[in-house]
Amino acid sequence: MTSASTLIELPGIEKFKTGKVREVYDLGDQYLFVASDRISAFDCVMPNGIPNKGQVLNMISKFWFDRTGDIVKNHMISTDVADFPAELQHHAELLRGRSMLVKKAELLPVECIVRGYLIGSGWKEYQQSGTIGGMPLRAGYEMAGKLDEPLFTPSTKADEGHDENISTEQMKEIVGEELGNQLIDVSMNLYKSAFDFAWTKGIIIADTKFEFGLVDGELTLIDEVLTPDSSRFWPADTYKPGSSPFSFDKQFVRDYLESLDWDKTPPATELPEEIVMKSREKYLEAYRLLTDEELIV
């Protein structure tokens, strides 16, 4: 079985932050993002990871950063280890494919979520109140139904616990009117452009979240972008409204965990090899469909 890289250590390099999936290292005037193969579900990191998941997330982000540079600037400098500082070269084998050198940005404390379909928390809210993000919707939508128009539904960005959905007015109170309007316009343009492209590859991007920062005062797309972890990717050929569509992300993991007598609090149980390898293939398939290339692993 291919092994997963769940523990990423770069001795001698200052670690800035550890996330559920990524490690961020401080290189002075730049950051190094390293995507591990860790996988989380229900806000709990699993004991074992999905081999090559980190490379998939990193290289899909690179793919979209390259494609969307005409819409908004982004923080990517390079994913080629040969371009990295000298002190990282002896970590080249570990970093290859799963790391990205990025510009430092002043993080904006909101997440910019765009929804094209009614699923997840949006579907639950709609069932309860006929709204999504507090905005009234027409009656008659089914689960996973395509919205008449994509909707921008921001949330706070919480360091601990769950993010909280907020209105666009609340977002503008946090970041300011002008920047708030810019976030809405850019997020909607990014989603529509990515949706149209992915559709030609047989993938529906049902929803996604973007994160932004300021670099030299200019709005900049940061973090990961349009990956199966930050978005819902559905196969277009099997999609039908009325039920929860199969997805290219953590579906096998979630379905397996739902079958267990587990209260969704740590510690989580180790994932069986069959679930791990099925999940791995879905991540690799998402990359293959989007880019028309095999991921070099």
HUTA-V549380 format. One record per backbone hydrogen bond with DSSP energy under -0.5 kcal/mol. NH is the residue of the N-H (numbers start at 1). CO is the residue of the C=O. If there is no record, write none. Layout:
# HUTA-V549380
NH&CO ; NH&CO
This chain:
# HUTA-V549380
6&4 ; 8&6 ; 9&7 ; 13&10 ; 16&24 ; 17&24 ; 19&22 ; 23&34 ; 24&17 ; 25&32 ; 26&14 ; 27&25 ; 27&30 ; 29&27 ; 31&102 ; 32&25 ; 33&31 ; 33&100 ; 34&23 ; 35&98 ; 36&21 ; 36&34 ; 37&5 ; 41&44 ; 44&41 ; 46&39 ; 50&37 ; 51&49 ; 53&50 ; 56&52 ; 57&53 ; 58&54 ; 59&55 ; 60&56 ; 61&57 ; 62&58 ; 63&59 ; 64&60 ; 65&61 ; 66&62 ; 67&63 ; 68&64 ; 69&65 ; 71&68 ; 72&68 ; 73&219 ; 75&221 ; 77&101 ; 78&101 ; 81&79 ; 83&80 ; 84&81 ; 88&85 ; 89&86 ; 91&88 ; 92&89 ; 95&91 ; 96&92 ; 97&79 ; 98&95 ; 99&95 ; 100&33 ; 101&78 ; 102&31 ; 102&100 ; 103&75 ; 104&29 ; 106&214 ; 107&105 ; 108&212 ; 110&108 ; 111&155 ; 112&210 ; 113&111 ; 114&208 ; 115&151 ; 116&206 ; 117&206 ; 118&145 ; 119&117 ; 122&119 ; 124&120 ; 125&121 ; 126&122 ; 127&123 ; 128&124 ; 129&125 ; 130&125 ; 130&126 ; 131&125 ; 132&135 ; 135&132 ; 137&130 ; 144&118 ; 145&142 ; 147&116 ; 151&115 ; 153&113 ; 153&151 ; 155&111 ; 156&164 ; 157&109 ; 158&156 ; 166&154 ; 171&167 ; 172&168 ; 173&169 ; 174&170 ; 175&171 ; 176&172 ; 180&176 ; 181&177 ; 182&178 ; 183&179 ; 184&180 ; 185&181 ; 186&182 ; 187&183 ; 188&184 ; 189&185 ; 190&186 ; 191&187 ; 192&188 ; 193&189 ; 194&190 ; 195&191 ; 196&192 ; 197&193 ; 198&194 ; 199&195 ; 200&196 ; 200&197 ; 201&197 ; 201&198 ; 202&199 ; 203&198 ; 204&234 ; 205&203 ; 206&204 ; 206&232 ; 207&232 ; 208&114 ; 209&230 ; 210&112 ; 211&222 ; 213&220 ; 214&106 ; 215&218 ; 216&214 ; 218&215 ; 220&213 ; 221&73 ; 222&211 ; 231&227 ; 232&207 ; 233&231 ; 234&204 ; 234&232 ; 235&246 ; 236&202 ; 238&235 ; 239&235 ; 239&236 ; 242&143 ; 243&240 ; 245&243 ; 248&233 ; 254&250 ; 255&251 ; 256&252 ; 257&253 ; 258&254 ; 259&255 ; 259&256 ; 260&257 ; 262&260 ; 276&272 ; 277&273 ; 278&274 ; 279&275 ; 280&276 ; 281&277 ; 282&278 ; 283&279 ; 284&280 ; 285&281 ; 286&282 ; 287&283 ; 288&284 ; 289&285 ; 290&286 ; 291&287 ; 292&288 ; 297&295
